[in-house]
Amino acid sequence: MKGMRAADWILLGFALLGMLGLASETASLRTFAKMFEDFGGTLPLATQFVISTWLPVDLLVLVAVLAGTGVILRVKSIAEGVGRALLVVAVLASCIGVPLIMAAMYLPVISLAGAIN
């Protein structure tokens, strides 16, 4: 059981897709922040948290470190079970983080649409 197996490559692919999603959210964060300044009202707490912290960048680094460590452990056959577990955690972190950040960024738009009668 040496090296990467098909399941590991699939997990790595999903982790990379998650990293791409987190990177795109990080890149668009400044645009959203400028747009929110024009609203003039109070932003929802989730949106304020995402804008004021490094949450997207932190999640991106976390997923990259988990996936990279998982691949190294699988390729070197050091702790194969731990390597696969790290890949799974990287995928789960990106699958949870990307939609949560996206929802937090769109909350002002949703609340604005709800205020229109």
N, C-alpha and C positions, 0 to 999 in steps of 0.2 A: 504494500500500500504506500508506495513512495510517490511523492509529488502531488500535483493538482489533478483532481478527478473532474469529471464533467459537471457534477453538482457544484464544485468549488468555482469553476469558471462561470457558471450561471449566477452564483451568488456574487462573484466579483463584478460581473456585468451589471447586475442590479445596484450594487454599491456605487459603481461608476455613474450610472444614471442618476442615482440620488445625489451624488456629488455635483453633477451637472445642474440639477435642479437647484441645489443650494447655492451654487456659484451664480446662477442667473438671478436668483432672488437677491443675493448680495449686491450684484451689479445694478439691479434696478431699485435698490433701497433709496439711493439719493434722489432719484426721479420721484418716487413716491413721497419722500420727505418734503420736497419742494412743492408738490401738488397739495399736500396736506396743509402747508402754510397758508395757501390761498383759501382754505375752507373757513378760517377765522374762528371756528368754534372749538369746543373741547373734543379732543380725540379720545376714543375708547381706550381703556387701560391696556388692553392687549397690544394695540397699535403703538401706544406710547412706549411700552416695554420693548417691543421689537426695534423701534427706531432708536431708542436711547441706549440700548445695549449692543453688544457684539454677538448676539445670539446666532444669526445666520453664519457668521464667520466661524464662531466656536463650533457649531454643528458640522460645518464643512471640514474643519481640522479634525474633529473627533472621528467622523466617518472615514477620512483619509488615513488616520493613524490606525484605527481598528482594522480597516481592510488591508492596509500595508503590512501590519503585524501578522494578520491572519494568513496572508499569502506567504510571507517569509517562513512562518512556522510550518505551513503545509509543504512548501518546496524543500525546505531543509529537513523535513521529516523529524522535527524536534518534538513537537507535541501536536500531532495531527488533529486530535479531537478539539483541543483548545483553539487551533487555527481555524477550524470550521466554525466553531462557536463564535469567534470574533468576527468572522465574515457575516454570520447570521445577525449578530448584534449591529454591525454596520448597516446592513440592509434595513433592519427594523428602525434604527435611529433616523435614517433618511426617509423611510416611509411614514414615520410619525412627524418628523420635523418639517418637511416640505409643505404638507397641507396645513399644518398649524400656522406656520409663518405666513403662508399665502392667505389664509383666512383672517389673520390679524391685520394684514395689509389692506384687505378689502372691506373690513368692518366699517370704516368711515363712509365709504360709498354706499354700503347697504343701509346704514343708519340715515344717511341723507335721503336715500330713495324712500325710506319708510316715513320720513317727515313730510313728504310731498303728498298733499291730499287732492 
